[in-house]
Amino acid sequence: MLDIDGTPNQSKLGANAFFGVSLSLYRAGAGDKAVPLYKHIQKISGTKELIMPVLAFNVINRGSHAGNNLAMQEFMILPVGASTFAEALRTGSEEQSTTLGIIKAKYGQDACNVCDEGGFAPNVQDNREGLVLLMDAIDKAGYTGKTKIGMDGAASEVLTKDAKYDLNFKNQPNDGAHVLSAQGLCEFYKECVKDFPIVSIEDPFDQDDWSSWASLQSSVDMQLVDDDLLVTNPKRITEAIQKKACNALLLKVNQIGTVTESIQAALDSKATGGDVMVSHRSGETEDNFIADLSVGLASGQIKTGAPCRNERLAKYN
């Protein structure tokens, strides 16, 4: 298909057409060999040992995914202390339910509606308040020390024209009190990591702010996940590796267009010691291909929303 298209970004035939055909061909290949889809992906990718992924549950939605004011797009829980996939799913479900109870008591019934990825959007006024809310839910559910926290900064959405970051970007015009330089935002993340059990931050800076990525990467011992920076593109992955800007790839098949290219992107990331987190999209369907992709690649992590809403649960099931 790539040869027929002949363009670097599949603009002739269209990336959406590539995406659907590619998924169908992989499913057909698995069917022809009478093996599960994840086994087919394992063989093609050359993955030696399969592992079940750590789950990244999106519990609180902010930013562009919700109608409230916080800049951080997602606050996630990762039940890293679970010994089995079933235990991890139960942990996340119980913590989601506990979060609901806390939100209802503190912010009211209206705050209990879910956003497009299944997380809640209570009227939390700042990022630390959101992190404290998660910690309360983890503790009340009985999983302190067994569950870690992840964040998605989606920083490209809060970038100002003068290359600063407006954490109050939803209120325009504003007094600029929450506008931070790249270094200021870096210090904010470091404070959060110091005060909370955060093990993963996605898109902490703008997609072209390479130096800030590298600065944070060199100063924290944790996972920095690239979505907007890499867009599942092998060429961007190579550049990020050279600049030491990140240590984990957020893998989205429809960003690059084909499963084959996505597999290569994952292999490129792993070859340098980087991690891979297979991911859903905000607008999802009940298609569960990425569950098989995560297992077949032994990615070790999958992000597919809260344990809520059919299009998210389909992947966990």
TASULPE-V538469 format. One record per residue. RES is the residue in one small letter. PSI is psi in degrees with one decimal (999 if undefined). OMEGA is omega in degrees with one decimal (none if undefined). NEAR is the number of other ideal C-beta (glycine too) atoms within 10 Angstrom. Layout:
res=RES psi=PSI omega=OMEGA near=NEAR
res=RES psi=PSI omega=OMEGA near=NEAR
This chain:
res=m psi=-39.9 omega=-179.8 near=14
res=l psi=-39.0 omega=178.6 near=14
res=d psi=-40.0 omega=179.3 near=5
res=i psi=-41.3 omega=-178.9 near=7
res=d psi=-50.8 omega=174.3 near=17
res=g psi=7.7 omega=178.5 near=10
res=t psi=157.7 omega=-178.0 near=9
res=p psi=-17.8 omega=-177.4 near=9
res=n psi=22.1 omega=175.5 near=10
res=q psi=33.6 omega=-175.0 near=20
res=s psi=-17.6 omega=-178.6 near=10
res=k psi=-52.2 omega=-180.0 near=10
res=l psi=-25.8 omega=178.4 near=16
res=g psi=126.2 omega=-176.7 near=12
res=a psi=-33.4 omega=179.2 near=15
res=n psi=-36.6 omega=176.3 near=11
res=a psi=-42.7 omega=176.4 near=14
res=f psi=-46.4 omega=-174.6 near=22
res=f psi=-51.8 omega=-178.1 near=19
res=g psi=-42.3 omega=179.6 near=12
res=v psi=-41.2 omega=-178.6 near=15
res=s psi=-47.5 omega=177.8 near=21
res=l psi=-42.0 omega=-178.4 near=19
res=s psi=-40.4 omega=-179.7 near=12
res=l psi=-39.1 omega=178.2 near=14
res=y psi=-38.9 omega=176.7 near=23
res=r psi=-40.6 omega=178.8 near=15
res=a psi=-38.9 omega=178.2 near=11
res=g psi=-41.9 omega=177.5 near=16
res=a psi=-40.7 omega=179.6 near=20
res=g psi=-40.2 omega=180.0 near=11
res=d psi=-34.7 omega=179.8 near=9
res=k psi=-2.9 omega=179.8 near=11
res=a psi=44.3 omega=176.6 near=7
res=v psi=157.3 omega=175.3 near=14
res=p psi=151.9 omega=-177.5 near=13
res=l psi=-41.5 omega=-178.4 near=20
res=y psi=-32.8 omega=177.2 near=19
res=k psi=-38.7 omega=177.2 near=17
res=h psi=-44.8 omega=178.4 near=20
res=i psi=-39.3 omega=178.3 near=26
res=q psi=-45.7 omega=-177.8 near=20
res=k psi=-45.4 omega=-178.2 near=14
res=i psi=-38.6 omega=-177.1 near=16
res=s psi=-14.3 omega=-178.0 near=20
res=g psi=19.7 omega=179.4 near=9
res=t psi=128.9 omega=-174.8 near=21
res=k psi=-50.0 omega=-174.6 near=7
res=e psi=127.8 omega=-179.8 near=6
res=l psi=142.3 omega=173.2 near=13
res=i psi=151.4 omega=174.3 near=13
res=m psi=142.9 omega=-174.1 near=15
res=p psi=150.5 omega=166.3 near=21
res=v psi=138.5 omega=-177.3 near=23
res=l psi=134.2 omega=175.5 near=24
res=a psi=100.0 omega=-176.4 near=27
res=f psi=125.3 omega=176.5 near=31
res=n psi=107.1 omega=-174.2 near=30
res=v psi=-38.3 omega=179.2 near=31
res=i psi=121.2 omega=177.5 near=29
res=n psi=136.4 omega=175.1 near=28
res=r psi=-156.2 omega=174.9 near=27
res=g psi=-136.8 omega=-176.1 near=21
res=s psi=-8.3 omega=-179.4 near=15
res=h psi=-0.5 omega=-177.1 near=19
res=a psi=167.1 omega=-176.1 near=22
res=g psi=25.6 omega=-179.0 near=12
res=n psi=-168.4 omega=-164.2 near=18
res=n psi=-14.1 omega=-173.8 near=17
res=l psi=147.2 omega=-179.0 near=24
res=a psi=-37.4 omega=-179.5 near=23
res=m psi=129.8 omega=-173.6 near=24
res=q psi=-35.9 omega=-176.7 near=25
res=e psi=141.5 omega=168.5 near=28
res=f psi=121.5 omega=-173.3 near=26
res=m psi=154.9 omega=172.3 near=26
res=i psi=137.5 omega=-179.7 near=26
res=l psi=105.3 omega=-178.0 near=24
res=p psi=70.4 omega=-174.0 near=23
res=v psi=-17.6 omega=-179.2 near=15
res=g psi=-3.9 omega=180.0 near=14
res=a psi=140.9 omega=-177.7 near=20
res=s psi=-16.0 omega=178.6 near=8
res=t psi=163.2 omega=176.9 near=9
res=f psi=-41.8 omega=-179.5 near=15
res=a psi=-41.4 omega=179.0 near=10
res=e psi=-38.6 omega=178.3 near=13
res=a psi=-41.6 omega=179.6 near=23
res=l psi=-40.4 omega=177.3 near=18
res=r psi=-43.1 omega=179.0 near=14
res=t psi=-49.3 omega=-179.9 near=25
res=g psi=-39.1 omega=179.8 near=26
res=s psi=-41.6 omega=179.7 near=18
res=e psi=-38.5 omega=178.7 near=18
res=e psi=-35.1 omega=175.0 near=25
res=q psi=-45.2 omega=179.6 near=22
res=s psi=-40.3 omega=178.4 near=13
res=t psi=-40.0 omega=177.1 near=19
res=t psi=-40.8 omega=177.9 near=27
res=l psi=-45.4 omega=-179.6 near=18
res=g psi=-40.7 omega=179.3 near=13
res=i psi=-43.5 omega=-180.0 near=17
res=i psi=-43.4 omega=-179.6 near=22
res=k psi=-41.6 omega=-178.5 near=15
res=a psi=-35.2 omega=-173.5 near=8
res=k psi=-35.5 omega=-172.3 near=13
res=y psi=-8.3 omega=177.8 near=16
res=g psi=165.4 omega=-176.4 near=11
res=q psi=-36.0 omega=-177.3 near=8
res=d psi=-22.4 omega=-178.4 near=9
res=a psi=0.4 omega=-175.0 near=16
res=c psi=-2.2 omega=176.3 near=15
res=n psi=153.0 omega=-179.0 near=11
res=v psi=153.7 omega=-178.7 near=19
res=c psi=-169.0 omega=-171.3 near=22
res=d psi=-13.0 omega=175.1 near=19
res=e psi=12.2 omega=174.6 near=27
res=g psi=-7.2 omega=178.9 near=22
res=g psi=169.2 omega=179.2 near=26
res=f psi=161.4 omega=178.6 near=27
res=a psi=64.2 omega=178.6 near=22
res=p psi=167.5 omega=-176.4 near=26
res=n psi=58.4 omega=177.1 near=15
res=v psi=134.7 omega=-171.0 near=24
res=q psi=-20.2 omega=177.1 near=11
res=d psi=167.1 omega=-172.6 near=15
res=n psi=-37.4 omega=179.7 near=19
res=r psi=-35.7 omega=177.6 near=14
res=e psi=-38.3 omega=177.2 near=12
res=g psi=-39.4 omega=178.4 near=22
res=l psi=-39.3 omega=177.0 near=21
res=v psi=-39.5 omega=177.6 near=14
res=l psi=-44.3 omega=178.1 near=21
res=l psi=-42.9 omega=179.9 near=24
res=m psi=-39.2 omega=177.1 near=16
res=d psi=-42.4 omega=-179.3 near=14
res=a psi=-42.3 omega=178.8 near=24
res=i psi=-45.1 omega=-179.1 near=25
res=d psi=-46.0 omega=-177.8 near=14
res=k psi=-31.9 omega=178.6 near=15
res=a psi=-11.3 omega=176.2 near=22
res=g psi=25.0 omega=-176.5 near=12
res=y psi=25.1 omega=176.9 near=19
res=t psi=130.6 omega=-179.0 near=12
res=g psi=-16.0 omega=-178.9 near=10
res=k psi=-13.0 omega=-179.6 near=16
res=t psi=132.7 omega=176.8 near=25
res=k psi=174.9 omega=-175.0 near=20
res=i psi=142.6 omega=172.5 near=23
res=g psi=153.6 omega=179.7 near=26
res=m psi=148.5 omega=170.3 near=28
res=d psi=108.8 omega=-178.4 near=25
res=g psi=-27.9 omega=-176.3 near=25
res=a psi=48.5 omega=-168.2 near=20
res=a psi=-24.4 omega=179.3 near=28
res=s psi=-26.0 omega=-178.1 near=16
res=e psi=-15.1 omega=-178.8 near=17
res=v psi=6.9 omega=-179.7 near=24
res=l psi=134.0 omega=178.8 near=18
res=t psi=171.2 omega=-178.8 near=12
res=k psi=-25.2 omega=178.9 near=5
res=d psi=25.4 omega=172.7 near=7
res=a psi=34.4 omega=171.3 near=12
res=k psi=178.8 omega=-174.7 near=15
res=y psi=117.6 omega=-177.3 near=27
res=d psi=101.8 omega=-178.9 near=19
res=l psi=-0.4 omega=173.5 near=22
res=n psi=37.0 omega=-170.6 near=17
res=f psi=-19.9 omega=-177.8 near=19
res=k psi=-16.5 omega=178.4 near=18
res=n psi=99.5 omega=-178.9 near=10
res=q psi=135.4 omega=-6.9 near=7
res=p psi=158.6 omega=175.7 near=5
res=n psi=175.8 omega=-174.0 near=13
res=d psi=0.2 omega=177.3 near=8
res=g psi=7.0 omega=-176.8 near=10
res=a psi=-22.9 omega=-177.5 near=8
res=h psi=18.3 omega=176.7 near=16
res=v psi=124.8 omega=-177.4 near=18
res=l psi=147.0 omega=169.3 near=17
res=s psi=170.0 omega=177.7 near=13
res=a psi=-40.4 omega=178.4 near=21
res=q psi=-38.1 omega=177.5 near=11
res=g psi=-39.3 omega=178.4 near=12
res=l psi=-37.1 omega=176.5 near=24
res=c psi=-43.8 omega=178.8 near=20
res=e psi=-36.3 omega=176.9 near=14
res=f psi=-46.4 omega=179.0 near=17
res=y psi=-41.8 omega=-178.6 near=22
res=k psi=-37.0 omega=176.0 near=13
res=e psi=-41.0 omega=178.9 near=11
res=c psi=-42.7 omega=179.7 near=17
res=v psi=-35.6 omega=179.5 near=19
res=k psi=-36.4 omega=-172.2 near=9
res=d psi=-17.1 omega=-176.1 near=12
res=f psi=156.1 omega=-178.7 near=16
res=p psi=61.7 omega=-179.3 near=16
res=i psi=125.9 omega=-178.5 near=22
res=v psi=-7.4 omega=-175.3 near=17
res=s psi=131.3 omega=173.5 near=22
res=i psi=127.3 omega=178.9 near=24
res=e psi=138.2 omega=176.3 near=27
res=d psi=58.9 omega=-179.6 near=25
res=p psi=-21.0 omega=-179.5 near=28
res=f psi=173.5 omega=179.1 near=27
res=d psi=155.0 omega=-174.8 near=21
res=q psi=-18.9 omega=178.9 near=17
res=d psi=7.3 omega=-179.6 near=13
res=d psi=63.6 omega=-173.2 near=20
res=w psi=-41.7 omega=-175.1 near=18
res=s psi=-35.6 omega=179.7 near=12
res=s psi=-38.4 omega=174.2 near=21
res=w psi=-50.0 omega=-177.5 near=26
res=a psi=-37.2 omega=179.6 near=17
res=s psi=-46.3 omega=179.5 near=16
res=l psi=-40.5 omega=-179.6 near=24
res=q psi=-37.7 omega=-177.4 near=19
res=s psi=-11.4 omega=-173.6 near=9
res=s psi=-4.6 omega=178.7 near=12
res=v psi=145.5 omega=178.4 near=17
res=d psi=78.9 omega=-176.9 near=7
res=m psi=179.2 omega=-178.3 near=16
res=q psi=126.2 omega=170.4 near=20
res=l psi=114.8 omega=-174.4 near=24
res=v psi=129.8 omega=-178.1 near=28
res=d psi=121.7 omega=173.6 near=25
res=d psi=-71.4 omega=-178.6 near=22
res=d psi=-29.9 omega=-178.8 near=19
res=l psi=-41.1 omega=-172.7 near=28
res=l psi=-28.9 omega=-178.1 near=31
res=v psi=41.0 omega=178.1 near=16
res=t psi=32.8 omega=-175.9 near=24
res=n psi=118.2 omega=-177.9 near=19
res=p psi=-35.8 omega=-179.9 near=17
res=k psi=-41.3 omega=177.5 near=12
res=r psi=-35.2 omega=178.3 near=19
res=i psi=-44.2 omega=178.6 near=24
res=t psi=-42.7 omega=179.3 near=13
res=e psi=-41.5 omega=179.7 near=14
res=a psi=-38.4 omega=178.0 near=25
res=i psi=-44.5 omega=-179.1 near=18
res=q psi=-35.2 omega=-177.9 near=10
res=k psi=0.4 omega=-179.4 near=13
res=k psi=48.6 omega=-175.2 near=13
res=a psi=-17.1 omega=-174.2 near=24
res=c psi=171.0 omega=177.4 near=27
res=n psi=14.7 omega=178.0 near=18
res=a psi=143.2 omega=179.8 near=22
res=l psi=131.5 omega=169.0 near=30
res=l psi=114.3 omega=-170.7 near=25
res=l psi=113.6 omega=177.5 near=28
res=k psi=114.1 omega=-173.9 near=20
res=v psi=-41.9 omega=-173.9 near=25
res=n psi=-6.5 omega=173.5 near=16
res=q psi=-37.7 omega=-178.2 near=20
res=i psi=-24.3 omega=170.9 near=25
res=g psi=-38.1 omega=-177.4 near=24
res=t psi=154.8 omega=177.4 near=21
res=v psi=-38.7 omega=-179.5 near=25
res=t psi=-45.7 omega=178.1 near=18
res=e psi=-35.5 omega=178.7 near=19
res=s psi=-41.7 omega=177.2 near=28
res=i psi=-43.0 omega=179.5 near=21
res=q psi=-39.0 omega=177.7 near=16
res=a psi=-42.8 omega=178.4 near=25
res=a psi=-42.7 omega=179.5 near=28
res=l psi=-38.5 omega=177.9 near=15
res=d psi=-42.5 omega=179.4 near=19
res=s psi=-45.8 omega=-179.6 near=27
res=k psi=-34.8 omega=-176.9 near=18
res=a psi=-24.2 omega=179.5 near=10
res=t psi=8.6 omega=-178.1 near=14
res=g psi=6.5 omega=-179.6 near=8
res=g psi=157.0 omega=177.1 near=21
res=d psi=166.4 omega=178.0 near=20
res=v psi=128.4 omega=174.5 near=26
res=m psi=109.4 omega=176.9 near=27
res=v psi=138.9 omega=-171.8 near=29
res=s psi=149.7 omega=170.1 near=24
res=h psi=-172.1 omega=170.5 near=21
res=r psi=164.3 omega=179.9 near=16
res=s psi=-47.7 omega=176.5 near=12
res=g psi=100.7 omega=-173.0 near=8
res=e psi=167.1 omega=171.3 near=19
res=t psi=-176.3 omega=178.1 near=11
res=e psi=5.7 omega=174.8 near=12
res=d psi=134.1 omega=-173.6 near=13
res=n psi=22.4 omega=-176.5 near=16
res=f psi=-40.5 omega=-173.6 near=19
res=i psi=-21.0 omega=175.5 near=24
res=a psi=-45.8 omega=176.8 near=20
res=d psi=-37.0 omega=179.8 near=21
res=l psi=-44.4 omega=-179.7 near=25
res=s psi=-44.4 omega=179.9 near=29
res=v psi=-45.0 omega=-177.1 near=23
res=g psi=-30.9 omega=177.5 near=26
res=l psi=-6.9 omega=-172.9 near=26
res=a psi=47.1 omega=-176.1 near=20
res=s psi=-30.3 omega=178.4 near=24
res=g psi=-14.1 omega=-179.3 near=16
res=q psi=145.5 omega=172.5 near=22
res=i psi=138.2 omega=178.6 near=23
res=k psi=111.3 omega=-177.8 near=30
res=t psi=37.3 omega=172.1 near=27
res=g psi=-178.1 omega=179.0 near=29
res=a psi=158.6 omega=174.2 near=26
res=p psi=66.0 omega=-172.4 near=22
res=c psi=144.7 omega=-179.3 near=20
res=r psi=134.3 omega=-173.5 near=17
res=n psi=-39.0 omega=-175.5 near=11
res=e psi=-18.6 omega=175.2 near=19
res=r psi=-43.9 omega=-178.5 near=23
res=l psi=-27.7 omega=-178.9 near=18
res=a psi=-36.1 omega=179.8 near=17
res=k psi=-42.6 omega=-179.6 near=22
res=y psi=-39.9 omega=180.0 near=18
res=n psi=999 omega=none near=10
